[in-house]
Structure formats: C-alpha cells, structure tokens
C-alpha cells in the first residue's frame, strides 16, 4: 500500500460563520492541494471536512498519516471515535461528518498526528492559508 501524508487545516470567520478547509496530499515527491468552503459552518467542521475531502481524493487503499493542528480531529480519530460509534454518536457534535469520515476512511490504514498550529510547520501554514482563502471567498459570496 502507498504511504500518504495528508496535511489539513480548517478555518471559520466567526464560529459559526463562513469557513474553509485546506488540504495537502503528499506521496513521495508529488503533492496535491485541495480547498473548499461553506457559507455557514464552524472551525471544527472545517477541520474535519478537510480530512474527509483529502481521503475522498485517494484512488486506492493507502496508509495515511493525517497531520493536523486540531486536537478535536486527532483525538477524535485516535481516541474517541470507537466510543462514539458504540454510543451511536449520542451527544457528539458533527455526527454527520464523523459518519462520513468513517465511510471514506474504511479502505485506509490511518494514524492521526497532532502538530502545534501557527508554529512554523510549513505544510500546516500552507493549509491554514488555503483554508482562510476559501473562507474569505465564502464570506465575499454572502
């Protein structure tokens, strides 16, 4: 299986408000950037949406390291998700996106890695720029 690194970040201008995500997929020397947004969303939704959209872009089962500055996403994936599933997502925020994450992550072997945001991590900074740009575009459409 190919080893992919998926860098992702989310942004919301207001929480909730216009939001965006930015994602970089890296395989060896190759990289692909993705971004998108929504007119009314939260930062946590965009953090998770970036991961989902990155996984959707993969065409075959892969080993994926997800690198994010979102404790919500990293702990959700590595620690909390199993119990959320057992409880059928009762009292869990964003169950629609977590269910979508489960579906798109099924073919892959995934490990999430937390990095400190706004700390000079090159890929995280780039994803932040992509996310903020997408959020700004959404705000301009309002």
C-alpha positions, 0 to 999 in steps of 0.5 A: 500500500502507498504511504500518504501524508495528508496535511489539513487545516480548517478555518471559520470567520466567526464560529459559526460563520463562513469557513474553509478547509485546506488540504495537502496530499503528499506521496513521495515527491508529488503533492496535491492541494485541495480547498473548499468552503461553506457559507455557514459552518464552524472551525471544527467542521472545517477541520474535519471536512478537510480530512474527509475531502483529502481521503475522498481524493485517494484512488486506492487503499493507502496508509495515511498519516493525517497531520493536523493542528486540531486536537478535536480531529486527532483525538477524535480519530485516535481516541474517541471515535470507537466510543462514539460509534458504540454510543451511536454518536449520542451527544457528539457534535458533527455526527454527520461528518464523523459518519462520513469520515468513517465511510471514506476512511474504511479502505485506509490504514490511518494514524492521526498526528497532532502538530502545534498550529501557527508554529512554523510547520510549513505544510500546516501554514500552507493549509491554514492559508488555503483554508482562510482563502476559501473562507474569505471567498465564502464570506465575499459570496454572502 
